[in-house]
Amino acid sequence: MKKLLILAILWFGFCAQVEAATVAWRSLTPSQQEALTPLALQWDKLPEKQQNRLLKTAYRYPTLTIEQKKRFHSRLEAWSKLTPEQRKAAREKYRAFSKVPVESREQVKQMVKQDQEAKALQLAVPAASSVSP
């Protein structure tokens, strides 16, 4: 019984340490906060692994050009709005694309771009036809 109690205490102590390993938003440097601004409201709820990945990315943020910073924030904001299922699908697409030979990647990019434009056009056509004078 005593051993079980000791194991339970150790287990709960371990779990508390794992949760405490995440980094609080208020403890980030101003530079890190600037880089990760799109995630400010979600930051404290992110898993440690994800926080660490983002912090590595934020480390390079000060060296980016203004345009690169805008693009970074735009993509980070878009990513933060995805559902877990959409994020999983995006990761799978990324993995599939990374397996495409380098010589063929530009062709694949063009095909995807054309497909996205066609879908956008299909969405726009019904909306335009429903607006009649």
C-alpha positions in Angstrom: 0.0 0.0 0.0 2.8 2.3 0.9 4.6 1.7 -2.4 1.4 2.4 -4.3 1.0 5.7 -2.5 4.6 6.6 -3.3 4.1 5.7 -7.0 0.9 7.8 -7.1 2.7 10.8 -5.6 5.6 10.4 -8.1 3.2 10.1 -11.0 1.2 13.2 -10.1 4.5 15.1 -9.6 5.7 14.0 -13.0 2.4 15.1 -14.7 2.7 18.5 -13.0 6.2 18.9 -14.3 5.1 18.0 -17.8 2.4 20.6 -17.8 4.7 23.2 -16.2 7.1 22.7 -19.1 5.0 24.9 -21.4 6.1 28.5 -21.7 3.7 31.2 -20.6 3.0 34.1 -23.0 4.0 36.7 -20.5 7.5 35.1 -20.1 8.3 35.5 -23.9 10.7 38.2 -24.9 9.2 41.2 -26.7 10.7 40.0 -30.0 9.1 36.5 -29.5 5.8 38.1 -28.7 6.0 40.3 -31.8 6.8 37.2 -34.0 4.0 35.1 -32.5 1.4 37.8 -32.1 -1.3 35.9 -34.2 -1.1 33.1 -31.5 -1.2 35.4 -28.4 -4.7 34.2 -27.3 -4.0 30.5 -27.9 -0.3 30.4 -26.8 -0.8 29.3 -23.2 -3.0 26.4 -24.4 -0.5 25.1 -27.0 1.4 21.8 -26.2 5.0 22.2 -25.3 6.2 20.5 -28.5 4.3 23.0 -30.6 5.5 26.0 -28.5 9.1 24.9 -28.9 8.8 24.6 -32.7 7.2 28.0 -32.9 9.9 29.5 -30.6 12.6 28.2 -33.0 10.8 29.9 -35.9 10.4 33.1 -33.8 14.2 33.1 -33.3 14.7 33.9 -37.0 11.9 36.5 -37.1 14.1 39.6 -36.4 16.2 38.8 -39.5 13.3 38.7 -41.9 12.4 41.6 -44.3 9.2 43.5 -43.7 7.5 41.6 -46.5 8.7 38.3 -45.1 7.4 39.3 -41.7 4.0 40.1 -43.2 3.9 36.8 -45.0 4.9 35.0 -41.8 2.2 36.6 -39.8 -0.4 36.0 -42.5 0.5 32.3 -42.7 0.6 31.9 -38.9 -2.8 33.5 -38.5 -4.3 31.3 -41.2 -2.8 28.2 -39.6 -4.1 29.2 -36.2 -7.6 29.3 -37.6 -7.5 25.8 -39.0 -9.3 23.0 -37.2 -7.2 20.0 -36.1 -8.5 18.0 -39.1 -7.5 20.7 -41.5 -4.1 20.9 -40.0 -3.7 17.2 -40.3 -4.7 17.4 -44.0 -2.2 20.2 -44.6 0.6 18.2 -43.0 -0.2 15.2 -45.2 -0.2 17.4 -48.3 3.1 18.8 -47.3 4.6 15.3 -46.7 3.2 14.2 -50.1 4.7 17.3 -51.9 8.1 16.8 -50.2 8.2 13.3 -51.9 7.7 14.8 -55.4 11.0 15.0 -57.3 12.5 18.5 -57.3 12.2 18.6 -61.1 8.4 18.1 -61.0 7.6 20.4 -58.1 7.0 23.5 -60.2 4.6 21.6 -62.4 2.7 20.3 -59.4 2.5 23.9 -58.0 1.0 25.1 -61.2 -1.6 22.3 -61.2 -2.6 23.1 -57.7 -2.8 26.8 -58.4 -5.0 26.1 -61.4 -7.2 23.8 -59.4 -7.6 26.5 -56.6 -8.4 29.1 -59.2 -11.1 26.9 -60.8 -12.6 26.2 -57.4 -12.7 29.9 -56.5 -14.3 30.6 -59.9 -17.0 28.0 -59.2 -17.7 29.6 -55.9 -17.9 33.0 -57.4 -20.2 32.1 -60.3 -23.2 31.0 -58.2 -22.9 34.0 -56.0 -22.8 36.3 -59.0 -25.8 34.7 -60.7 -27.9 34.9 -57.5 -27.5 38.7 -57.5 -30.0 39.7 -60.1 -31.3 43.3 -60.6 
